[in-house]
Amino acid sequence: MTQSTLNQLKAFTTIVADTGDLNAIQQFRPLDATTNPSLITAAASQLENKELIEAAYDQAKSEGYQTDELIERTIDILTVKLGVEILKIIEGRVSTEVDASLSYDTEATIEKAKELLALYHAYGVDQNRILIKIASTWEGIQAAKALEAEGIHCNLTLLFGLHQAKACADAKVTLISPFVGRILDWFKKAENVEHYPVDQDPGVLSVKQIYHFYKQYDIQTEVMGASFRSVDQVLGLAGCDLLTVSPNLLAELERDQRTVTPQLTCDHAQPHQACRHETLTEEQFKQLLNADLMAFQLLQSGIDGFIKAREQLNTLLRQSFGLSATIKA
């Protein structure tokens, strides 16, 4: 019997579920799972998570939080509680995101990361099963550098260019999540192109460039392709360290039976261990980011989108508990 495309892909790449939907995680049994504010908001809208939400709210209330702080604390507790439930299903790690409004504040990001880890610790979860998810701003990368130095593992997200990947390598972060679909969307609009073949897909090519750079310089940071629009994009990165895929695309891959061929291998990147890329300074990083219109725009719009998703969750929770619908400034 022919193996499904999904099962074949798992032989080359660690498949991660990009969802907060516990039923989907139960169905596809990935090794790891990732969440973000949009996915947490979607999960909070599911009736089966009502008890988790109420428990999170009651815990925040028992800790003495009130009004705006009460809801924000409830969101953090709910995020961690969902992570705990996910970890009961999977064998690996879950990525839990720091509030995106802190993306340009290094110290606040470090503090929030430690708050989230303290919650996980209180629920008996080993720190090594958590990836703290942080936006790939300069400030976020420096927060990750400090956290990694303390043994706290990080996943740097909203990554759209090699300059961000280089800075993450300098920071010795555990894992990066270079985006694929959002890059494709940007180029389709900017260049007024309806379709790119997968071997010319700018999102796929971006991740390939980062993967080859990392392997060329023997960088230990894991590369996890993210933000996919199609199974072709996913298969275009077969062989990448990890790929985080939404449930609808996982379902397509499970139904598919085409043969999977690795597109990325360490052999493709000739090692140059005698040389090492130069460490980027803050000024160099920001110059490179500002010069890359796609990366600059997508990083900021991604942060804005996650902030908006958290605000939507804030409103949803306020309505659920009969509180004022005013959102914090």
C-alpha positions in Angstrom: 0.0 0.0 0.0 1.3 3.4 -1.0 2.3 5.6 1.9 0.5 9.0 2.3 2.5 12.0 1.3 2.4 13.2 4.9 4.0 9.9 6.2 6.6 10.1 3.5 7.4 13.7 4.5 7.8 12.7 8.1 10.8 10.6 7.1 12.7 13.7 6.0 11.3 16.5 8.2 9.9 16.9 11.7 6.2 17.9 11.1 4.8 20.5 13.6 1.1 21.3 13.9 0.4 25.0 13.5 -2.8 25.2 15.5 -4.3 25.5 19.0 -7.1 23.1 18.0 -6.7 20.1 20.4 -8.8 17.9 18.1 -6.6 18.6 15.1 -3.5 17.8 17.2 -5.0 14.6 18.4 -5.8 13.6 14.8 -2.4 14.3 13.2 -0.2 13.5 16.2 2.7 15.8 15.3 6.0 15.8 17.3 5.7 19.5 18.1 3.1 22.2 18.0 3.1 26.0 17.5 0.6 28.6 18.6 0.2 32.3 18.1 -2.3 34.9 19.3 -4.6 34.3 16.3 -4.6 30.6 16.9 -5.3 31.1 20.6 -8.1 33.4 19.8 -9.6 30.8 17.5 -9.2 28.1 20.1 -10.9 30.3 22.7 -13.9 30.6 20.4 -14.4 26.8 20.6 -17.1 25.6 23.0 -14.9 22.7 24.2 -12.4 25.2 25.6 -15.0 26.9 27.8 -13.8 25.2 31.0 -10.2 26.2 30.3 -11.2 29.8 29.8 -13.2 29.9 33.0 -10.3 28.2 35.0 -7.9 30.8 33.6 -10.1 33.6 34.6 -10.7 32.2 38.1 -7.0 31.8 38.6 -6.2 35.3 37.5 -8.9 36.6 39.8 -7.6 34.5 42.7 -4.1 36.1 42.2 -5.7 39.5 42.9 -5.7 40.9 39.3 -8.4 43.4 38.5 -10.0 45.2 35.4 -7.5 45.4 32.4 -4.8 43.5 34.2 -7.3 40.7 35.0 -8.0 40.1 31.4 -4.4 40.3 30.3 -3.4 37.8 33.0 -6.3 35.6 32.0 -4.9 35.6 28.4 -1.5 34.5 29.6 -2.9 31.8 31.8 -5.2 30.6 29.0 -2.3 30.5 26.5 -0.3 28.4 28.9 -3.2 26.1 29.8 -3.7 25.4 26.1 0.0 24.7 25.8 -0.3 22.2 28.7 -3.2 20.4 27.1 -1.3 20.2 23.8 1.7 18.7 25.6 -0.5 16.0 26.9 -1.1 14.9 23.3 2.4 15.4 21.7 5.8 14.1 22.6 7.8 17.1 21.8 7.6 20.9 22.4 5.0 23.6 22.2 5.8 27.2 21.1 4.1 29.9 23.2 4.2 33.5 22.1 5.1 36.5 24.1 2.6 39.4 23.8 3.5 41.0 20.4 3.1 44.5 21.8 6.4 43.9 23.6 8.3 43.2 20.3 10.4 46.3 20.6 11.1 46.1 24.3 13.9 43.7 25.2 13.5 43.8 29.0 9.7 43.5 28.9 10.0 40.5 26.6 12.4 38.7 28.9 10.2 39.4 31.9 7.0 38.1 30.1 8.9 35.0 28.9 9.8 34.2 32.5 6.2 34.8 33.6 5.0 32.3 31.0 7.6 29.8 32.0 6.7 30.2 35.7 3.1 29.3 34.8 4.3 26.2 32.9 6.5 25.3 35.9 3.5 25.6 38.3 1.6 23.1 36.1 4.6 20.7 36.3 5.9 21.1 32.7 9.6 20.7 32.0 11.2 23.9 30.7 12.8 22.0 27.8 9.4 21.3 26.3 8.7 25.0 25.9 9.8 27.3 23.1 9.3 30.9 23.9 8.1 32.5 20.7 9.3 36.1 20.0 9.1 38.4 16.9 12.4 38.7 15.0 13.0 42.4 15.7 16.4 43.5 16.9 15.0 43.9 20.4 13.3 40.5 20.3 16.5 38.8 19.1 18.5 40.4 22.0 15.8 39.2 24.5 16.2 35.7 23.0 19.9 35.9 23.3 19.6 36.7 27.0 17.0 33.9 27.6 19.1 31.3 25.7 22.1 32.2 27.9 19.9 31.1 30.8 18.9 27.9 29.2 15.5 29.1 28.1 14.8 27.9 24.5 13.3 30.4 22.0 11.5 30.3 18.6 12.1 33.5 16.6 9.0 34.1 14.4 8.0 36.7 11.8 11.3 36.1 10.1 11.4 37.2 6.4 15.1 37.7 5.5 18.6 36.4 5.8 19.6 39.4 7.9 17.1 38.3 10.6 18.3 34.7 10.4 22.0 35.9 10.7 21.2 37.9 13.9 19.3 34.9 15.3 22.4 32.7 14.7 24.5 35.3 16.5 22.1 35.1 19.4 22.4 31.3 19.4 18.6 30.8 19.4 17.2 27.3 19.5 14.9 27.7 16.5 13.7 30.2 13.8 10.4 30.2 11.9 11.1 31.8 8.5 7.7 32.5 6.8 6.8 31.2 3.3 3.2 32.2 2.4 3.4 35.8 3.5 6.4 36.3 1.4 4.6 34.8 -1.6 1.6 37.0 -0.9 3.7 40.1 -0.8 5.5 39.4 -4.1 2.3 38.4 -5.9 0.9 41.8 -5.0 4.1 43.8 -5.6 4.9 42.2 -8.9 1.3 41.6 -10.0 2.0 38.0 -10.6 -0.8 35.5 -10.3 1.3 32.3 -9.8 4.9 31.2 -9.2 6.1 27.7 -9.9 7.3 26.2 -6.6 10.9 26.3 -7.8 10.5 30.1 -8.3 8.3 30.7 -5.3 10.0 33.6 -3.4 8.9 32.3 0.0 10.3 28.8 -0.6 13.5 30.3 -2.0 13.9 32.5 1.0 13.8 29.5 3.4 16.2 27.5 1.2 18.7 30.4 1.3 18.5 30.5 5.1 18.7 26.7 5.4 21.8 26.6 3.2 23.5 29.5 5.0 23.0 27.8 8.4 24.3 24.4 7.2 27.2 26.0 5.3 28.4 27.7 8.5 27.5 24.7 10.8 25.0 26.9 12.7 23.1 24.8 15.2 19.9 26.8 15.2 17.0 24.8 13.8 15.1 26.0 10.7 11.3 25.6 10.8 9.5 26.7 7.6 6.1 28.3 8.5 3.1 30.1 7.0 2.3 27.9 4.1 -0.4 28.5 1.4 -0.2 25.1 -0.4 1.0 21.6 -0.1 3.4 22.4 -3.0 5.1 24.9 -0.8 5.4 22.4 2.0 6.8 19.7 -0.3 9.1 22.3 -1.8 10.9 22.4 1.5 10.9 18.7 2.2 14.1 18.0 4.2 14.0 21.2 6.2 14.7 20.6 9.9 11.0 21.2 10.8 7.9 22.5 9.0 4.9 23.9 10.9 1.7 23.2 8.9 -1.9 24.1 9.5 -4.5 21.3 9.9 -6.2 21.9 6.6 -2.8 21.4 4.7 -2.0 18.4 7.0 -5.3 16.8 5.9 -4.4 17.4 2.2 -1.0 15.8 2.7 -2.6 12.9 4.4 -5.0 12.3 1.4 -2.2 12.9 -1.1 -0.1 10.0 -2.3 2.5 11.6 -4.5 6.2 10.6 -4.0 8.2 12.9 -1.7 11.7 13.8 -2.7 14.0 15.8 -0.3 14.5 19.3 -1.6 16.9 20.3 1.2 19.8 18.3 2.6 23.0 19.2 4.4 24.9 17.9 1.3 23.5 20.8 -0.7 25.4 23.3 1.5 29.1 22.9 1.2 30.7 23.5 4.6 33.1 26.4 5.0 33.9 25.8 8.7 37.2 27.8 8.4 35.2 31.0 7.9 32.2 32.4 9.8 29.8 35.2 8.9 30.5 38.5 10.6 28.3 39.3 13.7 25.7 41.9 12.8 25.6 45.1 14.9 22.3 46.7 15.7 23.0 49.5 13.2 23.8 46.9 10.4 20.7 44.9 11.2 18.4 47.9 11.1 20.0 49.2 7.9 19.5 45.8 6.2 15.9 45.5 7.5 15.1 49.0 6.3 16.6 48.3 2.9 14.4 45.2 2.5 10.9 46.6 1.9 9.3 43.2 1.9 10.8 42.1 5.2 10.3 45.5 6.8 6.6 45.7 5.9 5.8 42.0 6.7 7.6 42.2 10.1 5.6 45.2 11.2 2.3 44.0 9.7 2.8 40.6 11.4 3.4 42.3 14.8 0.3 44.5 14.2 -1.8 41.4 13.3 -0.8 39.5 16.4 -1.5 42.6 18.6 -4.9 42.9 16.9 -5.6 39.2 17.6 -4.8 39.6 21.2 -7.1 42.6 21.4 -9.9 40.5 19.8 -9.3 37.8 22.5 -9.4 40.6 25.1 -12.8 41.7 23.9 -14.1 38.1 23.6 -13.1 37.4 27.2 -14.6 40.7 28.5 -17.8 39.8 26.8 -17.8 36.3 28.2 -17.4 37.6 31.8 -19.7 40.6 31.4 -17.0 43.2 31.7 -16.6 46.5 30.0 -15.6 46.1 26.3 -12.9 48.8 26.6 -9.5 47.5 25.5 -6.3 48.7 27.2 -4.5 51.5 25.4 
